[in-house]
C-alpha cells in the first residue's frame, strides 16, 4: 500500500491543490503513552490518512501524566492509548471513558550499548551464557530508567527486578541494581536514553521490547515470568508491590489499550480509529514494529 505522504505527493503532481487535499482529512487527537508515539506518528498516521481520511495529532508522555491531564481537563483528545490498565482506570473512574479495548502487548528488556566496556559480557548474557543481573551490579556501570512517580515504565523495571529477585533467589537485587526508588543517578532528565546508549554515555537501560528497534540497539530478552508479558502477573505475585507518594502500585501486564474519550471532538473518527486498531492492517503494522498481539487480554470497563 502506498503511504499517505506518497499519495499526497502524487496528487499534487497531478495538479490537485494541497489545500484541498488537506481539507479531505479530519483531525483526530490521540493522547498516549510516550512509548507508542513512534508508531502513532509514523506508520499509523500515514495509514489512517489513506484508510480513514484522518489526520492524527499525537499528545504523548508518561501515561500517568497524560491520564491526569485528561482528568483535570488540561488535555482534550478523542482517543486515549496508555500502557497497562492503571492509567486507563484513572480516566474511567473520572467518567472520561467507558470501555477500553486491548490492541497490542510488549515486554520488558534490558538494552545495552555496543560501546559499553561491558558489551561482551552483555552479549554473553543475551545468549544465556552468563547472568545479566550480576553484570548490572558491577561497580561503575551506568544504568538508566524512567521515573516511577509519573511513568509506568519507571515502575515496571522495578517490578521486573523484584520478580527477578524472587526467581533467582537474590533478596537484595533491587537495592543493589537500582538503588533508591527515586535514584537521580539513574532517572535522567534533559536527554534521550537511546541516544546516550548509542554514544556510549550509558552502559544499559530498561526498555520495552518495542524501543530498541528504531535505534538498532542490542538487548537482552528476559524470561516470561519476570518480563511482565503475562496477563496474571499480580495474581501470581500478590506479595510484589511498590509504595510511592502515598499510593501502592502492583505489577500489571504490559498491554496497550485504546478508549474513545467522552465529548470527543471527532465523534465519528474516534470509533472508526479504535475499530481500525484491532483490524488486520493495524495489527500488521504493530508486528512490523515488534509489538506482540494482545493475546488473552480482555476489554476494560468503567
C-alpha positions in Angstrom: 0.0 0.0 0.0 1.3 3.5 -0.8 1.8 5.7 2.2 -0.3 8.8 2.8 2.6 11.2 2.0 3.2 9.4 -1.3 -0.4 9.7 -2.3 -0.4 13.4 -1.4 2.8 14.0 -3.4 1.3 12.2 -6.4 -1.9 14.1 -6.2 -0.1 17.4 -6.0 2.0 16.4 -9.0 -1.2 15.7 -10.9 -2.5 19.2 -10.2 -4.7 18.8 -7.1 -4.1 21.8 -4.7 -2.5 20.7 -1.4 -5.1 22.9 0.4 -7.9 20.8 -0.9 -6.2 17.6 -0.1 -5.7 18.7 3.5 -9.4 19.6 3.8 -10.2 15.9 3.0 -8.7 14.8 6.3 -10.3 15.5 9.7 -8.2 15.9 12.8 -8.1 13.0 15.3 -6.4 13.9 18.6 -4.8 10.9 20.2 -3.3 11.1 23.7 -1.0 8.2 24.5 1.9 6.7 26.5 5.2 8.0 25.2 6.4 4.5 24.3 3.8 4.1 21.5 4.4 7.6 20.0 6.8 6.5 17.2 4.4 4.1 15.6 1.5 6.5 16.0 3.3 9.4 14.4 4.8 7.2 11.7 3.1 4.1 10.1 -0.2 4.6 11.8 -0.6 8.3 10.9 0.3 7.5 7.3 -2.1 4.6 7.1 -5.2 6.2 8.6 -4.8 9.2 6.4 -5.4 6.9 3.5 -7.7 4.4 5.0 -9.9 6.6 7.3 -9.2 10.1 6.0 -8.0 11.1 9.4 -5.1 13.4 10.3 -3.6 12.0 13.6 -2.3 14.6 16.1 -0.4 12.9 18.9 0.0 14.1 22.5 2.4 11.7 24.3 4.3 11.4 27.5 4.3 9.2 30.6 0.9 7.5 30.7 0.2 8.6 34.3 0.7 12.2 33.4 -1.4 12.0 30.3 -4.2 10.4 32.2 -4.1 13.1 34.9 -4.2 15.8 32.2 -7.3 14.2 30.7 -9.0 14.0 34.1 -8.2 17.6 35.1 -9.3 18.9 31.7 -6.0 20.4 30.6 -5.7 17.9 27.7 -8.6 17.3 25.3 -8.4 14.3 23.0 -10.6 11.9 21.0 -8.8 8.7 22.0 -6.5 7.6 24.8 -3.9 4.8 24.5 -1.9 4.1 27.6 0.2 1.0 28.5 -1.1 -1.1 31.5 -4.6 -0.9 32.8 -3.8 1.6 35.6 -3.8 4.9 33.7 -6.9 3.8 31.8 -8.7 3.1 35.0 -7.7 6.6 36.2 -9.5 8.1 33.2 -12.5 5.7 33.5 -13.1 6.4 37.2 -13.2 10.1 36.4 -16.1 9.4 33.9 -14.0 10.2 30.9 -14.3 6.8 29.1 -16.5 3.7 29.4 -14.7 0.9 27.5 -11.0 0.3 26.5 -10.0 -2.4 24.0 -6.6 -4.2 24.1 -4.7 -3.5 20.9 -1.1 -4.7 21.5 1.4 -6.0 24.1 5.0 -5.7 24.8 7.6 -6.9 27.4 10.5 -5.5 29.5 14.0 -6.0 28.1 17.5 -4.7 29.0 19.1 -2.6 26.3 22.8 -2.2 26.3 25.4 -0.1 24.4 27.7 -1.6 21.9 30.3 0.9 23.1 30.0 -0.2 26.8 33.1 -1.8 28.4 30.6 -4.5 29.5 29.3 -5.1 26.0 31.0 -8.5 25.6 29.5 -9.7 28.9 26.1 -8.4 27.9 26.5 -10.3 24.6 27.1 -13.5 26.6 24.1 -12.8 28.8 21.9 -12.3 25.7 22.9 -15.8 24.6 22.2 -17.2 28.1 25.8 -17.8 28.9 26.0 -15.6 31.9 23.7 -13.8 34.4 22.6 -10.3 33.4 21.7 -9.4 37.0 25.3 -9.9 38.0 26.6 -7.6 35.3 24.2 -4.8 36.4 25.8 -4.9 39.9 29.3 -4.1 38.5 30.9 -1.0 40.0 30.8 2.0 37.7 28.1 0.6 35.4 25.9 3.3 34.1 22.2 2.3 34.1 19.1 4.4 33.3 15.4 4.0 33.9 12.2 6.1 33.9 10.7 8.0 36.8 8.3 5.6 38.6 6.4 8.6 40.1 4.9 9.5 36.7 5.6 6.8 34.2 4.5 3.2 34.3 7.8 2.2 32.5 9.7 3.6 35.5 7.7 1.3 37.8 7.9 -1.7 35.5 11.6 -2.1 35.7 11.3 -2.1 39.5 8.7 -4.8 39.3 10.8 -6.8 36.9 13.8 -6.6 39.3 11.5 -7.6 42.2 10.4 -10.7 40.2 13.9 -11.5 39.3 15.0 -11.3 42.9 12.4 -13.9 43.7 13.2 -16.1 40.7 16.9 -16.1 41.1 16.9 -16.0 45.0 18.7 -12.7 45.1 16.9 -10.9 48.1 18.8 -7.6 47.8 18.8 -7.4 44.0 16.6 -4.3 43.7 18.7 -2.3 46.0 22.0 -3.5 44.5 20.9 -2.7 40.9 18.5 0.2 41.2 19.4 1.8 44.5 16.7 4.1 46.0 13.3 4.1 44.3 13.8 7.7 43.1 17.5 7.4 42.2 18.7 10.6 40.5 21.8 8.8 39.2 19.5 6.5 37.1 16.4 8.7 36.5 18.0 11.1 33.9 16.4 14.2 32.5 17.2 16.5 29.6 18.0 13.9 27.0 17.2 10.7 25.3 18.5 7.4 26.8 18.7 5.7 23.4 21.0 8.4 22.2 23.0 8.0 25.4 23.3 4.3 24.7 24.3 4.8 21.1 27.2 7.2 22.0 28.4 5.1 25.0 27.3 7.6 27.7 25.2 4.8 29.2 26.0 1.1 29.6 22.5 -0.2 29.8 18.9 0.9 30.2 15.5 -0.5 30.9 13.1 -0.6 28.0 10.1 -2.1 26.4 10.9 -4.6 23.6 9.5 -2.1 21.1 12.1 0.5 22.0 15.5 -0.8 20.6 14.3 -1.5 17.1 14.4 2.0 15.6 17.8 2.7 17.1 19.2 -0.7 16.2 20.4 -1.2 19.8 21.2 -4.6 21.3 19.0 -6.0 24.1 18.7 -8.9 26.5 15.4 -10.8 26.4 14.1 -11.6 29.9 12.2 -14.8 30.9 8.5 -14.6 30.5 7.9 -15.0 34.3 9.7 -11.7 35.0 9.2 -9.5 31.9 5.6 -8.6 32.7 4.3 -10.1 29.4 1.9 -12.4 31.4 -1.7 -11.5 31.9 -1.9 -12.6 35.5 1.3 -11.2 37.0 -0.4 -9.6 40.0 -2.4 -12.7 40.9 0.7 -14.8 40.6 2.7 -12.5 42.8 0.4 -10.8 45.3 3.4 -10.0 47.5 5.0 -7.8 44.9 4.1 -4.1 45.3 5.6 -0.6 45.3 4.6 2.2 47.6 5.2 5.7 46.2 3.9 9.1 47.3 1.2 7.6 49.5 0.0 5.2 46.8 0.5 1.5 46.3 1.2 0.0 42.9 1.1 -3.6 41.7 2.7 -5.2 38.6 0.4 -5.1 35.6 0.5 -6.7 32.2 2.2 -4.6 29.5 -0.9 -4.3 27.3 -1.8 -1.2 25.3 -5.5 -0.2 25.5 -7.5 2.2 23.3 -10.6 4.0 24.5 -12.9 6.6 23.0 -13.0 9.6 25.3 -16.3 11.2 26.1 -17.0 14.5 24.4 -14.6 13.7 21.7 -14.3 16.5 19.2 -14.3 13.9 16.4 -17.2 11.6 17.4 -17.1 9.7 14.0 -13.3 9.4 13.7 -12.7 8.1 17.2 -14.7 4.9 16.9 -13.5 4.3 13.4 -9.9 4.6 14.5 -10.3 2.3 17.6 -12.0 -0.3 15.5 -9.2 0.0 12.8 -6.6 -0.6 15.5 -7.9 -4.1 16.1 -8.1 -4.9 12.3 -5.6 -6.6 10.1 -3.9 -3.5 8.7 -3.1 -2.0 12.1 -2.1 -5.4 13.6 0.3 -5.9 10.7 1.9 -2.5 11.4 2.2 -3.5 15.1 4.0 -6.7 14.2 6.4 -4.9 11.9 7.3 -2.6 14.9 7.9 -5.5 17.3 4.6 -5.2 19.2 3.0 -8.5 20.2 -0.7 -9.4 19.9 -2.8 -8.5 22.9 -3.4 -12.3 23.4 -5.8 -13.1 26.2 -6.2 -9.5 27.4 -9.9 -8.5 27.6 -11.6 -5.2 27.4 -11.6 -2.8 30.4 -14.9 -1.4 31.7 -15.6 1.6 33.8 
